[in-house]
Protein backbone atom coordinates (compact mmCIF):
# COMPACT_ATOMS: atom_id res chain seq x y z
CA UNK A 1 0.00 0.00 0.00
CA UNK A 2 0.94 3.62 -0.43
CA UNK A 3 -0.67 6.80 0.87
CA UNK A 4 -0.61 9.85 -1.38
CA UNK A 5 -0.96 13.45 -0.27
CA UNK A 6 -1.43 16.21 -2.81
CA UNK A 7 -0.61 19.86 -2.23
CA UNK A 8 -0.12 23.07 -4.14
CA UNK A 9 -3.63 23.79 -5.33
CA UNK A 10 -5.32 27.14 -5.02
CA UNK A 11 -6.82 30.07 -6.84
CA UNK A 12 -4.93 31.46 -9.83
CA UNK A 13 -5.76 33.89 -12.59
CA UNK A 14 -6.01 32.78 -16.21
CA UNK A 15 -2.55 32.58 -17.71
CA UNK A 16 -0.99 31.89 -14.34
CA UNK A 17 1.00 28.92 -13.07
CA UNK A 18 0.85 26.42 -10.24
CA UNK A 19 2.95 23.46 -9.20
CA UNK A 20 1.21 20.51 -7.62
CA UNK A 21 3.06 18.01 -5.48
CA UNK A 22 2.17 14.45 -4.57
CA UNK A 23 4.04 13.03 -1.59
CA UNK A 24 4.00 9.27 -1.15
CA UNK A 25 4.27 7.42 2.14
CA UNK A 26 6.91 5.04 0.82
CA UNK A 27 9.34 4.62 -2.01
CA UNK A 28 7.83 5.11 -5.46
CA UNK A 29 10.93 3.83 -7.23
CA UNK A 30 9.14 0.72 -8.46
CA UNK A 31 5.70 2.26 -8.98
CA UNK A 32 4.76 2.75 -12.60
CA UNK A 33 3.04 4.75 -13.66
CA UNK A 34 2.51 7.66 -11.36
CA UNK A 35 -0.10 10.05 -12.61
CA UNK A 36 -2.34 13.04 -12.23
CA UNK A 37 -6.05 13.02 -12.93
CA UNK A 38 -8.68 15.71 -12.49
CA UNK A 39 -12.40 15.96 -11.98
CA UNK A 40 -14.32 19.11 -12.77
CA UNK A 41 -17.76 19.76 -11.26
CA UNK A 42 -20.39 17.47 -12.78
CA UNK A 43 -17.83 15.77 -14.99
CA UNK A 44 -16.08 12.42 -14.89
CA UNK A 45 -12.53 12.04 -13.67
CA UNK A 46 -10.08 12.34 -16.56
CA UNK A 47 -6.42 11.66 -17.11
CA UNK A 48 -4.10 14.66 -17.10
CA UNK A 49 -0.63 13.11 -17.26
CA UNK A 50 1.29 9.99 -16.36
CA UNK A 51 4.95 9.14 -15.96
CA UNK A 52 6.57 5.73 -15.95
CA UNK A 53 9.36 4.53 -13.70
CA UNK A 54 11.69 5.20 -16.62
CA UNK A 55 10.53 8.78 -16.93
CA UNK A 56 8.38 8.40 -20.02
CA UNK A 57 5.47 10.81 -19.85
CA UNK A 58 2.06 10.95 -21.46
CA UNK A 59 -0.35 13.89 -21.55
CA UNK A 60 -3.95 14.55 -22.33
CA UNK A 61 -4.29 16.60 -25.50
CA UNK A 62 -5.90 19.41 -23.55
CA UNK A 63 -2.77 20.03 -21.48
CA UNK A 64 0.04 19.21 -23.91
CA UNK A 65 2.56 22.02 -24.07
CA UNK A 66 1.23 23.61 -20.88
CA UNK A 67 1.67 20.98 -18.15
CA UNK A 68 4.76 18.99 -17.22
CA UNK A 69 4.81 15.91 -15.02
CA UNK A 70 7.98 14.86 -13.24
CA UNK A 71 9.01 12.52 -10.47
CA UNK A 72 11.69 12.72 -7.80
CA UNK A 73 11.97 9.18 -6.52
CA UNK A 74 14.62 10.14 -3.96
CA UNK A 75 11.97 12.15 -2.07
CA UNK A 76 9.02 9.97 -3.07
CA UNK A 77 7.28 12.85 -4.81
CA UNK A 78 5.60 13.48 -8.14
CA UNK A 79 5.02 16.97 -9.47
CA UNK A 80 2.72 18.61 -11.97
CA UNK A 81 3.91 21.97 -13.24
CA UNK A 82 0.97 23.81 -14.77
CA UNK A 83 1.41 26.92 -16.88
CA UNK A 84 -0.86 29.06 -19.06
CA UNK A 85 -3.78 27.97 -16.95
CA UNK A 86 -7.28 28.33 -18.33
CA UNK A 87 -10.66 28.47 -16.58
CA UNK A 88 -11.41 25.02 -17.99
CA UNK A 89 -8.51 23.65 -15.95
CA UNK A 90 -10.56 24.25 -12.81
CA UNK A 91 -10.98 20.90 -11.08
CA UNK A 92 -9.94 18.72 -8.20
CA UNK A 93 -6.60 17.20 -9.09
CA UNK A 94 -5.82 13.70 -7.88
CA UNK A 95 -2.53 11.87 -7.69
CA UNK A 96 -2.52 8.23 -8.72
CA UNK A 97 -0.03 5.41 -8.16
CA UNK A 98 0.03 2.17 -10.12
CA UNK A 99 -2.69 0.57 -12.21
CA UNK A 100 -5.79 -1.48 -11.58
CA UNK A 101 -6.34 -3.55 -9.57
CA UNK A 102 -3.56 -2.07 -7.42
CA UNK A 103 -4.15 1.63 -7.98
CA UNK A 104 -3.97 4.12 -5.15
CA UNK A 105 -5.44 7.63 -5.03
CA UNK A 106 -4.80 10.72 -3.01
CA UNK A 107 -7.52 12.90 -1.52
CA UNK A 108 -7.14 15.58 -4.16
CA UNK A 109 -6.25 19.26 -4.25
CA UNK A 110 -8.49 21.99 -5.61
CA UNK A 111 -7.37 24.18 -8.48
CA UNK A 112 -9.50 27.16 -9.43
CA UNK A 113 -8.61 29.31 -12.43
CA UNK A 114 -10.58 32.52 -12.35
CA UNK A 115 -10.17 36.27 -12.64
Secondary structure, 3 states (H helix, E strand, C coil): CCCEEEECCEEECCCCCEEEEEEECCCCCCCCCEEEEEECCCCCCEEEEEECCCCCEEECCCCCCCEEEEEEHHHCEEEEEECCCCHHHCEEEEEEECCCCCCEECCCEEEEECC
